Amino acid sequence: MADEKELGIKKDYSSSMDSKYQFSMEASRIGATTSPQVANQIGELNSRLNQGLKAVELGTMNQRLLDQVPKEHFTEIHRMAKLTGAEPSLHAPIQDLDLAGFGQQGWDPHEQQRKIKQLEGVMDKAHLLDPKGNTPIVVHAGTFPAMKWEKGGLKKIDPETGETIEAPDSRSEMMLINQQTGEVRPTRYKERHRIGKEEAEPWTPERQMKNMNWDQEKFQLLQWKKMMDEKQDRTDSVLRNMNFEGLKALEEDGQLSERDEANLNMATRELQENKNFKSETYQNMRSAVEDMYERFKKYPHEKGPMAERYKHYDETELPKFKEKFAKGEKLIENTEKQLDEVYKKANRATGKEKEKYEEKLSELSQKYNTAIFNQTEMAVRAVEDMPSPNTWMPVDDFAQEKTSESLAEAALYSYKKYGKNSPFVGLENVYPEFALSRAESLKKTIEEARKEFVEKATKKDGLNMSKKDAEAAAEKTIGVTWDVGHIYMLKKSGYTDEDIRKEAETIAPLVKHIHLTDNFGFEDSHLPPGMGDVNIKDQLRAIEEEHGKEGFKKFRGIVEAGEFVANYKEVPHLYALSDLNSPLYSENTGPTWDKAWDQFGSYAGGYGELLPQKYFDLYGAPGFSQLPAALGGSGTGGPDRGRFAATAGDDEE
């Protein structure tokens, strides 16, 4: 952690004359966005340059608008930046670039590939803005709703004790995705009353996910087994009522009456129906078990507390089950074939030959029933012990995996083309309800993306780089754009300023670009810094503490206050300079903007309250260009309104 005296951001401000308390960010590093509603980004950039800004973030609302900006414009913007010393960055299309591959209908692998290509196109345009540098590209981390957070009021089951405990910082709603189908389904926290328990039990989204992953299949297997047992009980009851054994004895003695023969045939059909029912039900169970086995192998737990249990079952218990299951299946298959053959022969035979076949049929039926019973018992026991796979998983976790894949692939494409001058991609946290919006989730995504980039770049068909060089390239091209206003929207769910500061602290090591905007914790209001409640300086301080003063100076802070500008037609830059205690002079000495703005007036608005512009319009100005025409200037004041002209009501001499 950097020393307190080395940091530009301070919690306490003692004096405007004490330079160590004066600033958080220099004015040259505080910029603004262009309007994303227009394709004329050159005109937008020119407007921001005329306001005295150095850091300007270009961008459009969607890909269609970005496509309407000619490539020559990006080259011209580069030329303008060189002439003015400006540092442009580029915001990727806001509305339609979800790197995970989510769309309105859920997730689609083809959509993910399209978004990778879309980002590659954005990177090509960003390179034109600075062919010899690393232009920052801002990409929204997630555009798909994933969850809702609650600071308190929810409960969960302690996995160790089984007791109900408080669950601070948990999800009240969570979107789940089926990895097999791409289907998305919502879950919501609720409390359920269960028989035998006085208190309601928390039914968390996580518990519902577990139920969807495995428990439903287990329940179905148990239901099928129950149906088979019930069918066997009914068959046994029918055979007892018909005195099946007595009928068989009469048949052997040749004393069957017509009625007895009819009853015996009915009992035989019951046996065959029982066999057919069990055969069909077993096939359903077998299909379900195979489907569960496929998902078990395809969607394993590779991390977390379930990983060890998963590995143990896969390596020790599952091989034993597979061997026994294969033997049981072979026995059932052979017995079923014999039953079919004997049943056909029994129907064609008469007399003693028929009796022989029917006796064999009874023997095989007993053997088949025993084999089915043993096989189903074994399958149910094996599945009960089998850890549930990750078929259904949180959208946020799924987005981490897919977004990191997309980032790594796009970064590799760019590095192949531009090498050390490849643009930098800063994944931006969006609203807390969206995927990858919390610091920990965003952090995991970036770390995994960098790891995947290194893995790809060190291969011969990649970049054939050394691991050390690949790691440096990954760190240079993949990181985070931290939006202080977006994360503050956790406030509406009960989170405190300290909670939000910790979010910034968690993500700080990966931050390389910053978005500055203010709100009151409910909506992304896009207010200038200082006009809302966002703890901007606390968050910036956490980032600066991680990188140190010199490292923090490399970052740009882009003010996003488009709605404020649209509503009030006023430049938000002065509010930002004031709220962030930027120094008035580039040497970092003298007063800061928050002290100087009201005293000396605004840079862009004339001479302020002390020396109002209206005064000089009426009485002249301290410069020859604004003197009235009567005194040789070009001002609009009349000959009787010069600086030394008599005012109305004065006596003439």
N, C-alpha and C positions, 0 to 999 in steps of 0.2 A: 504494500500500500504506500502510495506517495506521501511524503511529509506534508503536514497541514499547511506549512508556509509556501509550499511549491504549487499549491492548487489555486486556480483562478476562481473557482466557485466556493463561496463561503456561506455558512449558515447565518452568520451574524455580520452586520456591516457597521463599523464604528464611525468611519469618517470618509467623506469623499476625497479627502486629501491623502488618505492612507492607501497607497497604490495596491497593496496586496489584497484589499477588499473590493477593488473597483469593478471587476468584470467576471463574466463567465465565458463569453465568446466575443472575439473581436468582430467589429462591424463587417470586415472584409469576408468573414466566414459565414455570415448570416445572409441567406438569399431567399428567393421566392420562386414559385412555380409560374409557368405560363398558363394560359387558359387551355384546358384540355378539350374545349368544345369546338376549337377551330383548327384548320389545317395550316393556316398561315403562321407557322412558328417563328419565322424570321421577323415578322411584324411584332409578335409577342416578345421576342427576345430584345428587339430594339427598344420597346417600351420599358422593359425592366432595366436595360442599360442606361436609359435616360433618367431613371430614378436613382442612379448611382450604385446599383447592385453589381456585385462581382460574381456571386454564385447564383446561377439560374438553372432551374430544372425544367426541361422541355417535356412534353408528353401529350398524349391524346386519350380521349375517353375509350376508344375502341380501335381495333385493328384496321377497320375500314378508313377511319380518319388518318391513321398513321400512314397507310398506303398512299393517301392523296398528297403526302408531303414528298416532293421529288428528291431524289438522292442529291441533286445539285444543291438543294437548300441546306443539307447537312454539311456539305463542303463549304458553302458560303458562311454558315454559322461558325465553322472552325476558323475561317478567315476573320470574321468579326471578333471572335474571342481572342485571337492573337493581337489584333489591333487595340483592343480595350483592356486586355488582361483578365477577361472574364473566364470563368470555369464552369462550362455547362455540364449538366448531368441529364439523364434521360429516364423518364418514368415509362415503363412498358405499358401497353394498353390496360386500362383500369378494369374494364368490365369483362373481358373475354379471354383471360390468360390464366387458367388454373393448371399449374404444372403437374398436379396429381392425376388429372384426367377426368375430373368430375364435370358433369353437365346437368341439365335440367332433369334428365331421366336416370341419374345416378352415375356410376363409374363405367368407363369404356376404355379398354386398352388402346384402341385405335385413336380415341380422343387424346389420350396421353401422348402418343407419338406425334399427333398433329400439333400439340402445344409445344413440344420440344422443337419442332421445326419452326414454329412461330417465334419462339425465343431466339433461335439461331438467327432469324431475320432481323430481330431487334438488335442483336449484338453486332451484326454487320453495319447497321445504321449508326450505332453508338460509336463504332470504330472510326467512322468518318468525322465525328465531332472532334476527335483527338487521335490521329494516327500514330502519335508517338507517346501516348499516355495510356492510362487505364480509366476510361470514362465510367463513372458509376451508373449502373442500371438498377432502378428500383422495380422489383416485381412483388406483387401481393402474394403473400405466403399461401393463403387459402381464400377461396371465394364461395365455399360450400358450408352451410350451417352444420356445426358438429356437436354443440353442447351448450348448456347454460350452467353457470357456476353459482354457488352459494357459499358465503363465508361461514354461516352458522345456521342452526335450526334443523339440520338433517342428522340422521343416525345411520349406523352400520353395524354389522355383526363382527365381533372380534374373532379372527380366524383361529386364534390360539385357545381362547377361553369359551367361545360360543356366546358370550354375553353381548347385549346391546350397548353400544357406546356412542358418544358424540362423534360426528364426522365433519370437522371444520375443513374448509377449502375442498369441497366435493361438488360433483356434478348432479344437479337436480334433473337435468334432461341430457340424454346422450343419443346421438345417431349411430346406428350400427350398420355395417356393410357385410354382405355375404361374399366371401372371396371367390366362391365358385360361380356365382351368378351375377355379381355386381349389384344385386338388389340392396336398397337402403331402407332401413326401418327405424322409426323412433322408439325410444324407451323413456319412461318418466318415473321419477322417484315416487313411491307411495308406501303406505303402511298397511299391512294385511293382518287381519285377526284370524288366528288359527285355533282349532279345537284343542283344548287342554292347556292353553296359554292365556293368562290374564291380560298381559300387555300386547299391544300391536307390535308386529315384527316388521322392521324396515325391509322393503322390497326395492333395493337399489338398482339402478341401471346395470351395474356390474353383475348382480345376481341374476337379473333377467337375461343378460347375455349368456351366462353360464347355462341357464336353463335352455336357451335357444340352441346352444352349441351341442349339447349332449343329452340332457335330461329328457327331452321330448322323445328322442330315439330309444333311450333306455325304457321309458314308460311304454312305448309302443311294443317293444320286445316282450316286456312283462305282460302286456295285454294279450299278445298272440299266444304266449305260453299258457295264460289263464284260459283262453278260448279252447286250446287243445286239451287241457285238463278237463274242462267242462264237457267237451264233446266225448271224451273217453268215459266220463261218469255217466252221461246219458246212454252211451252204447252199452256199458255194463248193466245199467238198469233195464234196458230193453231185453238184453240176453237173459237176465235173471227172471224177468216177468214171463218170458216165453219158455223158460226152462230149457235153455239151449243145450245144456249138457244132457238132460233127459231125452231131448229129441234126438241128439246124436246117438245115444244108447239104443233108442228104439229103431233108429235107422240101421244100426249095425245088426240088430236082431231081425230086421225085415218086417217090423210091426208098425210102420208109420201109416196112419190114416191120411186121407186127403187133407184134412184140416191140419194135422201135424206136419205134413209135407209143406203146406202153404206157410205155416209158421216158421219152419226151418229155412225156407227160401227167404222169408222176410228177415230173419236173423242174419243170414249170410249176406244179404244186401246191406244190412246195417253195418256189418263188419267192413264191407267194401267201401261204403260211404265214409266210414270213420277213417279208413286208410286214405281215401282220396282227399278228405278234408285236411288230414294231418300233412299229407304230401304237399298240398297247395299252401297251407299255412307255413310249413317249414321252408318252402321256396321263398316266401315273402321274408321270413326271418333271415334266411341265408343272404338274400339280396341286401337287406338292411345292414347286416353285419359286414358284408363286403364293402358297402358304401361307407360305413363308419371306419373300416380299416383304411380305405383309400384316403379319407380325410385326415385320419390319424397320421398317415405317412406324408401327406402332402402339405399339411398345415401344422407343423410341430411347434412347440414352445421352445424357442431358442434362447430366451432371456427370462429373467424373473424367477420367482419361487417355484413355478411349475416346471421349469426346464429340467431340473435334476430328477424329479419324479417321472417326467416324460421319458428321459433317457434311460432310467432304470427299467421301466416297463418295456420299452422298445428292445432293450438288449437282453433281458432275462425272462420276463413273463410271456411276452408275445411269441417268441420262437416255440415255447412249449405248447402254447395254445394252438398255433398253426399246425404243428405236427399232429396233435390229438384230433383237431378238427378235420384234417385231411383224411385220417383213418376212419373217423366216424362217418364222414360223407361217403367214402367208398363203400362202407358196409351198408348204408342206407340205399345207395344206388343199386348195388347187387341184389339186396333183398327185395327192392321194389320191382326189379326186372323178373325175379323168380315168382313173385306174387302175381304179376300180370300173366305170365305164362301158365301158371297153375290154375288161375281163375278161368282162363279161356278153355283149358282142357276140362275143368270140372263142369263147365256149362255144356260141353259136347258129350261128356261121358254119361253112362247109365250103370245102374246096378252096383256091383262090388267096385268097379273101376272108379265110379263117381265117388263112392265112399272114401276110397284111397286118396283121391285128389282133394276132397274136402277136408280130410284129416291133415293133409300137408298144408292146405290153405290156412287152417287154424294155427298150425305150428309157425308158419312164416309170418302170419299177422302178429302173433305174439312177439316174434323176433323183431319185426319192423317197428312195433310200438315201443319196444324197449330201446331200440337204436335211436328212434326219434326223440324219446324222452331224454336219453343220455346226452344227445347232441344239443338239444335245446337248453338243457340244464348247464352244460359246459359253455355254450355261447353267452347265456345270460350272465353267468359268473364272470366270464372273461371281460365282457363289456362293462359290467359294474365296476371292475377294477381299472379299466382302461381310462387314463386321463383324457379329458375333453380336449379336442384340437382347437385351433384358432379359426374355424370356419366363419363364424360371426365375430367380428372384432370392432372396436371403436373406430369411427371414421377418422378421428384424429391420429390414431396409431397407423392406420392404413395410409393416410395422407403423408405422414412422415416418410414411410418407406418409398412411396411412389414419387414424391417430390424430390427426395434425395437422388433417386435414379435419374430423374429428368435433369436436375441441376448438373450432375456429374457429366451426363452425356452432352449437354449443351456447352458446358465449360470446356470439355475436351475438343469439341468441334471448333470453338473459338480459338483455343490455344494452338491447335494445329495450323490455323490460318494466320494468326497474328502474334504468336509467341508471347514474349514478355510485354507486348503492348495490347494484350487481350483486355477487353473491358471487364470491369468488376461487377458481379451480380450481387446486389444486396437484397436478400429476402426480407420483406417488410411484414411485421405483425399487423394484422387487420383487427376487426372487432373481436372482443373476447368470445363471442358466440361462434366464430368461424374457426376452421381448422388451423392449427399451428399458430394460434394467437397468443398463447402463454409462453413465457420465457423458456421454461424447461423443454416444452415441445419443440419450439423453434431451434433451440440449442442442439437437441438431438438430431434434428433434420440437417443442420449445417455440418455437424461433426460427421454424420454418416455420408453426406454428399462429398465432403473432402476425402474421406476414406475411400469411397468408390472411385473418385477421380484419380487418386494415387494408384489404386489397383489397375485402372484402365491405362493410365499414362505410363506405367512401368513395363507394360507388355510390348512385345515387338510390333504387334499390329496396332498399337496405340501411338505413343510418342517415344517409346524406348528410353525413357528418362531414368535416372537414378532415383531411388526412393526419396533421398534428401531433396533433390531438385523438384520432384513431383509434389512433395509436401509443401515446399515454399510456393510453388505455383498455385496449389489448391488454396492456400491461405490468402494469396494475393487476389485470386479471382472469385472466391466464394465467401460470402459473409452476410452480415445483417444490416438492414436499415431499421433503426429503432424509432417507432412513432410514439412519442410521449403522450399524445392525446388519445390514441386508440387504446392503449393499455389502461388509461385512467377510467375508461368506461366500466371497469370492474367495480367502481364505487357504488353503482346502483344495486349491486348484489351484496353489499355489506363490507367490502374490503376497505382497509384503511390506507392512508397515505404511506404509512410504513410498509404495508404489504406491497404496495405498488413500487416503492423505492427498491424493495428486495427483488422485484421482477427485473428492474433495470440492472441491479447488481449481478443477478444471475446471468443475464445475457451480455453484460459489458465486454467480456473478452473477445466476443465475435463481432461487436459493433464497429462499423467503418463509415457509416453515413447516418444522418439524423433528420427526422421530420419534426418540426416544431408547430404545434397547434394547440389551442386551448378549448376547453369545454367545461361542463359542470358535472360530468360523470354519467349523463343519461344518453346523450346523442353526440355524434361526431359533428359538433357545431361549427368547426373550422373558424374559430375566433383567433385573432392575433394573440400572441403570448401576453399574459397579464390581464386579459379581459374575462377569464374564467377562473376555475379552481385548480387546474392541473398543477401538480407539484413539479413543475418543469425543472427548476434549479436542483432539486433533490435528485432527480433522475440523472441530470447531466453531471452532477457531482459524482454519483456512483460510477458513471462511465469514465470520467476524468481520473478518478482514483485508481481505476484499473490500468489506464494507459499512460498516466503521468501527464504533466502539463504540455510537454513537447509533443507527445503522441496525440493528445487530444486536439492540438492545433491543426492537425492534418484533416480533421473531419469538417464537413460542411453541415450547417444546420439550415434546412429549407423550411421556410414558413409557409404553411398551407392555410390560407385564409381567404379562399376564393369567394365563399358566400358572403363574407363581410365586405369584400370589395364590391361584389355585385349589388349588395343592399345599400351601401353608404357611399359608393364611389370615392373611397378614401384609401390611400396607400397604407398598408398595415406595417410597413417596415419600421416606422418610428416607434410604434408600440413595442415591437420586438426588441429594438435597440435599448429602449428604456427598461423593459422588464428584465432583460438579461444583463443589465448593468454594463453595456458595452462602453469602452472609453471613447471620448469625443475625438481624440487624436490618435493617429496610428502608432505613436511612440508609447502608447499605454500609460500616458501621464495625463495629469489634469483631471477635469471633471468627467463624470460618466453621463450618458444620455439621460438617465433618470433624474439627474441633478440639473442638467443644462437645458433640457427641452423647454420647460415652462419658463425658465429664466431668460433665455436668449431667443426663444422662438424655435420653430421647426425648420429643419434644413430645406424641406420642400414646400414650405407654406409661407414664405415671406419672413418678416422680422419678428413675428410673435406678438405677445401681449404688450411687452415693454415698448416696442417700436412698431406699432401697427401699420400695415401697408396702407390703410386708408389715410393715415396722417400724411404720408408722403404723396399720395395721390392728390390730396388737397393743397398741401403746402410746399411740395417739392421734396427732393431726396438728396442725401449727401453724396451725390455723384453727378457729373455733368450730363450723363445720358438721360437722367430722369428729371433734369431741371425743366421748368416751364419754358415754352417757346419764347416768352418775353425776355428770358435771361439766357437765350442761346441754346437751350436744351431741346429734347424731343418729347418731353412729357406733355400730357394732355391738359395741364392746368392753364387757365386763361391768363391774359395779361394782368388781370387784377387779382390773380391768385398765386403769384410768385411768392417765394419765401419771404421777401421783404415788402410785399404789397400790403396796403392797409386793408384791414378786415372791414366787413360791412358795419356801418354805424360809427366808424371813426371819423373824426373831423379832419378835413384836408387842410394842410398848411398852405 
